Amino acid sequence: MSEENLLVLCTCPDKEVAESLATGLVEAGLAACVNRVPGVVSIYKWQDKLEKDAEELLLIKTTADAWDKLEAEIRRLHPYELPEIIAVPISAGSHKYLNWIRETTR
């Protein structure tokens, strides 16, 4: 069993999708906390065309043990064909907070 905590980044097309995803992940015990960051503008290439979209960014706190189920749940619920789902290891942080993430996502 891994003790590693992760910060997962996921963009959403609007407030409703972001709220629904965030709530679902926390209720399912796949995330300890999800922050919604409105007002993100994403510029990217998709199917050889330059795109620019207003989005909301989710900052998802979870563990490596929950990763597979969390990724599957995001893919299941997300409206994008190819959603951004990027996990970054949390290398340091408040000991109590990091323990809380692990306890909450067991």
C-alpha positions, 0 to 999 in steps of 0.5 A, spaced: 500 500 500 502 506 497 503 512 502 504 517 497 499 523 496 497 526 489 495 533 487 491 531 480 489 537 475 483 536 471 480 542 467 472 542 466 468 546 461 463 549 466 461 550 473 456 545 473 461 539 470 466 542 475 461 542 481 458 535 479 465 532 478 468 535 485 462 533 489 462 525 486 469 524 487 469 526 495 462 523 496 466 516 493 472 517 498 476 518 492 478 525 493 479 528 500 478 535 498 477 538 491 478 546 489 474 549 484 478 554 480 474 558 476 476 563 470 482 559 467 483 560 460 486 554 456 489 555 449 491 548 446 491 544 439 486 539 438 485 536 431 490 541 428 486 547 430 488 552 435 483 552 441 482 557 446 476 556 452 474 558 458 474 552 463 474 551 471 480 547 474 480 542 479 485 541 484 484 534 487 487 531 493 488 524 493 493 518 494 496 513 489 492 508 492 486 511 489 489 513 483 486 508 478 479 508 481 479 516 481 482 516 474 476 511 471 471 515 475 473 522 472 473 518 465 466 516 466 463 522 468 467 527 464 464 530 458 471 531 454 473 526 449 480 527 452 480 530 459 486 533 462 487 528 468 494 529 471 497 527 477 503 530 481 506 527 487 506 531 493 513 531 496 512 535 502 506 538 506 503 539 513 504 532 516 497 533 519 494 535 512 497 529 508 495 524 513 488 527 513 488 526 505 490 518 506 485 517 512 479 520 508 481 516 502 481 509 505 
